[in-house]
Amino acid sequence: MTISVGDKLPEVTLVKATPDGPQQIKSGEYFAGRKVALFSVPGAFTPTCSAKHLPGYVDKAGDLKSKGIDDIACTAVNDAFVMNAWNRSDGSEEITMLADGNGDFVEAIGLTTDSTAYGMGQRGQRFSMVVNDGTVEQLNVEAPGDFKVSSAEHMLGQM
């Protein structure tokens, strides 16, 4: 079952990339009591993700926060070390990297994609959502190969 607007996020363990190394965090704990702009990419350092998706959220972080977003988080089926390196390379301190190394989060919300044809295994679909106190308020899932509705610009247009 795919998650929908109005649903509570399932409780899974993600790994927060920090300067001090990986830190396990429960999704319920992370999303509790605040409004988070969450976006998912198929993989760190991949072309569209690095050239458009992450940079868009870096560029629009201030605009999103001015609309009531408390935190901006990026997730991918990558380990915390890769997510941290990607954030140091192309991101900013405005973006919290949440590693979903085993794909537990995207599987729990029904947004996996089979990327074995590209040598990437099971990954998360490209999507964005606004999560308010653990509940999905806005959900934008891309069609395969697209980058339109999960962008920071599209999210801002919905606010």
PyMOL commands that set and color helices and strands:
alter all, ss='L'
color gray80, all
select helices_A, chain A and resi 27-31+47-59+61-66+80-90+104-108+116-118+152-158
alter helices_A, ss='H'
color red, helices_A
select strands_A, chain A and resi 13-18+21-26+35-40+71-76+95-99+112-114+122-124+127-132+135-141
alter strands_A, ss='S'
color yellow, strands_A
deselect
rebuild
show_as cartoon
